[in-house]
Amino acid sequence: MGALLLASAGKHFRDPGFYRDVVPGYLCRQDPSPGATPSDTTQGSSTQDSPTQGSPTQGISTEGSPTQSSLPPRSTGTAAAAQHPWAVLSRDEWIAVSGLLELAAAVGILLPPTRKLTATAITAMFTAFLGGHVDALVRAYGPQGTPRRRKIHAVRLPLQAPLILWAWSLRTRALPARKPGGRG
């Protein structure tokens, strides 16, 4: 599990696009467009990661890199009103934070004194990630979905169950050390 978490944490920083679809749009802050003035943000919102612009994946290419939207921003009164209360980080910041969490979990699971607590935290983390995987699969079958995305997310979602069970199974204490000269 430690090696898997370390590899995944590294991938968060080497290839963040791999995780872009799994971050639900309602968690993503709507940053103003580059060059926008503060008054522009009260008149409309950025089209990237905007849940009010049709599909939540609007402005994201199939490879996960940002693209320019051809639609003009909608006027919503205030940008803050259009954002979900959980939208405290941008999509890329969520990816980085989850990579750091996985790195910390990889270290924690390898240290015997923190193994049980870390395994519980990993179980909770993988369970929380389920929401993103379900959201990504639903969007993959939506109007902006592609056959490639459908295949990817149809495989990624069911893989979460064995990961959650594996993490939960690691909560058992490490076997006690054998006494020298003892049987067993």
C-alpha positions in Angstrom: 0.0 0.0 0.0 2.9 2.4 0.8 4.4 1.8 -2.6 1.1 2.3 -4.4 0.4 5.6 -2.5 3.9 6.8 -3.2 3.5 6.1 -6.9 0.1 7.8 -7.0 1.4 10.8 -5.1 4.2 11.2 -7.6 1.8 11.0 -10.5 -0.3 13.8 -9.0 2.7 16.1 -9.6 4.1 14.6 -12.8 0.8 14.2 -14.6 -2.0 16.1 -12.8 -4.2 15.9 -15.9 -4.8 12.2 -15.0 -6.7 13.4 -12.0 -8.5 16.4 -13.4 -11.8 14.6 -14.3 -12.0 13.1 -10.8 -12.2 16.4 -9.0 -15.9 17.4 -8.9 -16.8 20.8 -10.3 -18.6 21.8 -7.1 -15.4 21.6 -5.2 -13.5 23.9 -7.6 -13.2 27.6 -7.0 -14.0 29.9 -9.9 -11.0 32.1 -10.4 -11.3 35.2 -12.5 -9.9 35.1 -16.0 -6.3 36.3 -16.4 -6.4 40.1 -16.9 -9.9 40.5 -15.5 -10.5 43.4 -13.2 -12.3 42.9 -9.8 -15.4 44.5 -11.3 -15.4 41.8 -14.0 -15.7 39.1 -11.4 -18.9 40.6 -10.1 -20.5 40.7 -13.5 -19.7 37.1 -14.6 -17.6 34.1 -13.8 -14.8 32.3 -15.5 -15.8 29.7 -18.0 -13.1 27.3 -16.8 -14.5 24.9 -14.1 -17.8 26.8 -14.1 -20.7 24.6 -13.1 -23.1 27.2 -14.6 -21.7 26.7 -18.1 -23.5 23.5 -19.1 -21.3 20.6 -18.5 -19.0 20.6 -15.4 -16.1 19.6 -17.8 -16.5 22.7 -20.0 -13.2 24.2 -20.7 -11.3 20.9 -20.1 -9.9 18.9 -23.0 -10.1 15.1 -23.1 -6.4 14.9 -22.1 -7.2 17.0 -19.0 -5.4 20.2 -20.0 -7.3 23.5 -19.8 -8.7 24.8 -23.1 -10.4 28.0 -24.0 -14.2 28.0 -24.0 -16.0 29.4 -27.0 -18.9 30.5 -24.8 -19.0 33.9 -23.2 -19.3 34.0 -19.4 -22.8 34.3 -18.1 -23.8 37.2 -16.0 -24.7 35.8 -12.5 -24.7 38.9 -10.5 -21.8 38.0 -8.3 -19.2 35.3 -8.9 -19.3 34.3 -5.2 -23.0 33.6 -5.5 -22.3 31.1 -8.3 -19.8 29.1 -6.3 -20.5 26.2 -4.1 -19.6 26.7 -0.4 -17.0 23.8 -0.6 -15.3 25.5 -3.6 -12.3 26.7 -1.6 -9.5 25.5 -3.9 -9.0 25.4 -7.7 -9.0 22.1 -9.5 -5.1 22.0 -9.7 -4.9 22.9 -6.0 -7.2 20.0 -5.1 -5.0 17.7 -7.1 -1.9 18.9 -5.3 -3.5 18.6 -1.9 -4.6 15.1 -2.6 -1.1 14.2 -3.8 0.3 15.6 -0.6 -2.2 13.6 1.5 -1.2 10.4 -0.4 2.4 11.1 0.2 1.8 11.6 3.9 -0.3 8.4 4.0 2.5 6.5 2.3 4.9 7.5 5.0 2.4 6.9 7.8 1.5 3.4 6.7 5.1 2.4 6.6 5.7 3.5 10.3 4.5 0.9 12.7 3.4 3.4 15.5 1.2 5.3 13.0 0.0 2.3 10.9 -3.5 1.8 12.5 -4.4 5.5 12.5 -3.0 6.0 9.0 -4.9 3.0 7.6 -8.1 4.4 9.1 -7.3 7.8 7.4 -6.5 6.1 4.1 -9.8 4.2 4.3 -11.6 7.5 4.8 -9.6 9.2 2.0 -10.4 6.5 -0.5 -14.1 6.6 0.6 -14.2 10.4 0.1 -12.6 9.9 -3.4 -15.6 7.8 -4.3 -17.7 10.9 -4.8 -15.2 12.2 -7.4 -15.1 8.9 -9.2 -18.9 8.7 -9.4 -19.2 12.3 -10.6 -16.5 11.6 -13.3 -18.4 8.5 -14.5 -21.7 10.4 -14.6 -20.1 13.2 -16.6 -18.4 10.7 -18.9 -21.8 9.4 -19.9 -23.1 13.0 -20.3 -23.2 15.2 -23.4 -19.5 16.1 -23.1 -18.4 12.5 -22.5 -16.3 10.5 -24.9 -16.0 6.8 -25.3 -12.4 7.0 -23.9 -13.6 8.8 -20.8 -16.4 6.2 -20.3 -13.9 3.4 -20.4 -11.4 5.1 -18.1 -14.0 6.0 -15.5 -15.8 2.7 -15.8 -12.6 1.0 -14.7 -11.5 3.5 -12.1 -14.7 3.5 -10.1 -14.9 -0.2 -9.3 -11.1 -0.3 -8.4 -12.0 1.9 -5.4 -13.8 -0.9 -3.5 -10.7 -3.2 -3.2 -8.6 -0.2 -2.3 -11.0 0.7 0.5 -11.1 -2.9 1.8 -7.3 -3.2 1.6 -6.8 0.0 3.5 -9.3 -1.1 6.2 -7.5 -4.5 6.5 -4.3 -2.7 7.3 -5.8 -1.4 10.6 -4.9 -4.7 12.3 -1.8 -4.3 14.5 1.5 -5.6 13.2 2.3 -9.1 14.5 4.1 -8.9 17.9 7.8 -9.5 17.8 8.8 -13.1 18.7 10.7 -13.6 21.8 14.2 -15.0 21.3 14.3 -18.7 22.0 10.5 -18.9 22.1 8.3 -21.1 20.1 5.7 -19.9 17.7 
